[in-house]
Amino acid sequence: VTKGKLLYEGKAKIIYETVEGKGYLVHFKDTITAGNGEKKAEVPKKGEINNQISSLIFSYLKDKGVENHYISQLSTREMLVEKVGIIPLEVVVRNVATGSICRRLGIKEKKVFSNPLVEYYYKNDSLGDPLICENHIELLELATKSQLEGIKAIALQVNALLTELFESIGIILVDFKLEFGIGEGNRIILADEISPDTCRLWDMESGASLDKDVFRKGQGDVLQGYTEVLNRLKGRS
Ligand code: C5P
């Protein structure tokens, strides 16, 4: 597979066409951002680690029957994915309260939800990715009612599978964000990345954050947690 035209550059990834025309090439950058890009830094090797973690998680989900855009890992920082048109929606699933939901709704930190909570955010930088409800999604024509039902079901399935996966390596899956795309034949396909940039992961024993919160809160070496997550995932497969 040969890298083709640059299609899109985001905060943490670059998407290229492939010369062969089969699939897209995803390049994972070392850039880390928080607060919609207000805080920004370069973390050498982060891209390589997130590429590997995302690849392992997407493969695991595929094995468990969750269709997703991952095809193969091409190099340390690059993966080959199916061509999909990304839906501008961020689907967040929460098992434990922290982050924006505590600020927004006054919920106590670390409250464990009896049922996973699914939230939707409109992926729009200039609007600051606002929280929206299912009616807004229909109104903005981001997805139809039946597409959204499919998206929610997949998000909850991913939550159940990843909760179990992380539990088996001593990690609590606190919350995470998913993105979906429309693939061939109008299929809804899980896409983007699943990594410590997009998940909150707490070590079961120490409670330490093994994710981007270390950067958000300026608590030191963010890569240490990411590396720990990768090593534990590798250790199980
Ligand atoms: O900030 P908030 O508490 O809403 O984040 C919920 C989850 O979604 C966290 O795991 C966070 O890393 C992820 N997220 C993301 N991209 C965003 C916003 C949140 O990956 N733009």
Residues whose N, C-alpha, C, O or C-beta is under 5 A from the ligand:
A	BS01	C5P	V92 T98 G99 S100 I101 D175 F176 K177 D197 T198 C199 R200
